[in-house]
Amino acid sequence: MTPRNLTLVGSAVVFVVGLIAGFQMLLAKPPEPTVAATCEARTVKAGDKLTSNLITVNVFNASKKSGLANRVNINLQRNGFLGGEIGNSNSGAKPAPVTILTNDPNDPRVELVAAQFMNNVDYSVPDIAVKEGVVIVIGDGFTKLKGKPVRSIVASTDVTTCVPIVALP
């Protein structure tokens, strides 16, 4: 075989291998992205102090006042709570001035959130899905939050919360 033919055969082999490899890469599924944790579990034991900065609140508006959920959420964040979802309520709960959707009104997280309101707080079984935290539905009779926020209580039971992780650049 002459050097010229050898070069042509070598080039043809490289071309075919490159064509096959390129076609496989074209049809291959991309690698699955790694899902980073969005929050870190923290446990507060019964008898320890549960602080507002460990609780995420989700505020939904069932009133006729536009933007009420957003204003309540901003004030709760000023009191140290972690902001969660906000929006209009699609819950079937009867719109009282303040309703907390929970299966356990004695949950220390619920008790700490309820302590923020001037209005009496009603409790209802959750009928909407949220990611994490305490769900509050604000109705037409809502007046305001307490002037002096309650920032902590002593936990009556063990509580596990999910504190968001903030990735720094």
C-alpha positions as CSV (number, residue, x, y, z in Angstrom):
1,M,0.0,0.0,0.0
2,T,1.3,3.4,-0.9
3,P,1.6,6.2,1.6
4,R,-1.1,8.0,-0.3
5,N,-3.6,5.2,0.0
6,L,-2.6,4.7,3.7
7,T,-3.4,8.3,4.3
8,L,-6.8,8.0,2.5
9,V,-7.7,4.9,4.5
10,G,-6.7,6.6,7.8
11,S,-8.7,9.7,7.0
12,A,-11.7,7.6,6.1
13,V,-11.5,5.7,9.4
14,V,-11.2,8.9,11.4
15,F,-14.2,10.3,9.4
16,V,-16.4,7.3,10.1
17,V,-15.4,7.1,13.8
18,G,-16.1,10.9,14.1
19,L,-19.4,10.5,12.3
20,I,-20.6,7.7,14.6
21,A,-19.4,9.5,17.8
22,G,-21.1,12.8,16.7
23,F,-24.3,11.0,15.9
24,Q,-24.3,9.3,19.3
25,M,-23.7,12.7,21.1
26,L,-26.5,14.3,19.1
27,L,-29.0,11.7,20.2
28,A,-27.8,11.3,23.8
29,K,-29.8,12.6,26.7
30,P,-28.2,15.4,28.6
31,P,-27.0,14.5,32.1
32,E,-29.5,15.1,34.8
33,P,-28.7,18.3,36.8
34,T,-27.8,17.8,40.4
35,V,-30.6,19.2,42.6
36,A,-29.1,21.3,45.4
37,A,-30.9,21.3,48.8
38,T,-33.2,24.3,49.1
39,C,-33.4,24.2,52.8
40,E,-31.7,22.7,55.9
41,A,-33.6,20.8,58.6
42,R,-33.4,22.3,62.1
43,T,-34.9,20.7,65.1
44,V,-36.0,22.5,68.3
45,K,-36.5,20.2,71.2
46,A,-39.4,20.5,73.6
47,G,-38.5,23.1,76.3
48,D,-36.1,25.0,74.0
49,K,-36.8,28.4,72.5
50,L,-38.4,28.4,69.1
51,T,-37.6,31.7,67.3
52,S,-39.5,33.4,64.4
53,N,-36.5,33.2,62.1
54,L,-37.0,29.4,61.9
55,I,-40.6,29.6,60.6
56,T,-41.7,30.2,57.1
57,V,-45.1,31.9,56.7
58,N,-47.3,31.6,53.6
59,V,-49.9,34.3,53.5
60,F,-53.0,34.2,51.3
61,N,-55.6,37.0,50.8
62,A,-59.3,36.0,51.1
63,S,-60.4,39.6,51.6
64,K,-61.6,42.3,49.1
65,K,-58.5,44.4,49.9
66,S,-56.0,44.1,47.1
67,G,-52.4,43.5,48.3
68,L,-53.3,42.6,51.9
69,A,-51.4,39.3,51.8
70,N,-48.3,41.1,50.6
71,R,-48.5,43.8,53.4
72,V,-49.0,41.2,56.1
73,N,-46.1,39.1,54.7
74,I,-43.8,42.1,54.7
75,N,-44.7,42.9,58.4
76,L,-44.2,39.3,59.4
77,Q,-40.8,39.4,57.8
78,R,-40.0,42.5,59.7
79,N,-40.8,40.5,62.8
80,G,-38.2,37.9,61.8
81,F,-40.3,35.3,60.0
82,L,-39.2,33.8,56.8
83,G,-41.3,34.8,53.8
84,G,-42.9,32.0,51.8
85,E,-45.7,32.0,49.2
86,I,-48.1,34.9,49.0
87,G,-51.2,35.4,46.8
88,N,-54.9,35.2,46.7
89,S,-56.6,32.4,48.6
90,N,-58.0,29.4,46.7
91,S,-58.8,27.7,50.0
92,G,-62.3,26.7,50.9
93,A,-61.8,27.8,54.5
94,K,-64.5,30.3,55.6
95,P,-62.7,33.7,55.5
96,A,-62.4,34.8,59.1
97,P,-60.3,37.8,59.9
98,V,-57.3,35.4,60.3
99,T,-57.4,31.7,59.7
100,I,-54.4,29.4,60.0
101,L,-54.6,26.2,58.0
102,T,-53.2,23.4,60.2
103,N,-53.9,19.9,61.4
104,D,-52.5,20.8,64.8
105,P,-53.4,24.2,66.4
106,N,-51.0,23.3,69.3
107,D,-48.0,23.0,67.0
108,P,-45.5,25.5,68.5
109,R,-44.9,27.1,65.0
110,V,-48.6,27.7,64.7
111,E,-48.8,29.1,68.2
112,L,-45.9,31.6,67.5
113,V,-47.5,32.8,64.3
114,A,-50.9,33.1,65.9
115,A,-49.4,35.3,68.6
116,Q,-48.6,38.0,66.0
117,F,-52.3,38.9,65.3
118,M,-54.6,41.4,67.2
119,N,-57.6,39.4,65.8
120,N,-58.7,36.1,67.2
121,V,-57.3,33.3,65.0
122,D,-59.4,30.6,63.6
123,Y,-58.0,27.2,62.6
124,S,-59.0,25.1,59.7
125,V,-57.8,21.8,58.1
126,P,-55.5,22.6,55.2
127,D,-57.2,22.2,51.8
128,I,-54.4,23.8,49.7
129,A,-50.9,22.5,49.1
130,V,-47.9,24.6,50.0
131,K,-44.2,23.7,50.1
132,E,-43.2,24.4,53.7
133,G,-44.3,26.5,56.7
134,V,-47.4,27.9,58.3
135,V,-50.3,28.9,56.1
136,I,-52.3,32.0,56.9
137,V,-55.5,33.1,55.2
138,I,-56.4,36.8,55.8
139,G,-60.1,37.7,55.5
140,D,-62.1,41.0,55.4
141,G,-62.2,41.5,59.2
142,F,-58.4,41.6,59.6
143,T,-57.2,44.7,61.5
144,K,-53.5,44.5,62.1
145,L,-50.6,42.7,63.7
146,K,-49.7,43.3,67.3
147,G,-47.6,46.4,67.9
148,K,-44.9,44.5,69.8
149,P,-44.1,41.2,68.0
150,V,-43.7,38.0,69.8
151,R,-40.3,36.7,68.5
152,S,-40.0,33.4,70.4
153,I,-41.9,30.9,72.5
154,V,-40.8,27.8,74.4
155,A,-41.6,24.8,72.3
156,S,-44.1,22.4,73.9
157,T,-43.1,19.6,71.6
158,D,-40.2,18.8,69.3
159,V,-40.4,20.8,66.1
160,T,-38.5,20.3,62.9
161,T,-38.4,23.2,60.5
162,C,-36.8,23.7,57.1
163,V,-34.6,26.9,57.0
164,P,-33.9,28.1,53.4
165,I,-30.3,27.9,52.2
166,V,-29.1,31.0,50.5
167,A,-26.3,30.4,48.1
168,L,-23.7,33.1,48.0
169,P,-21.9,33.8,44.7
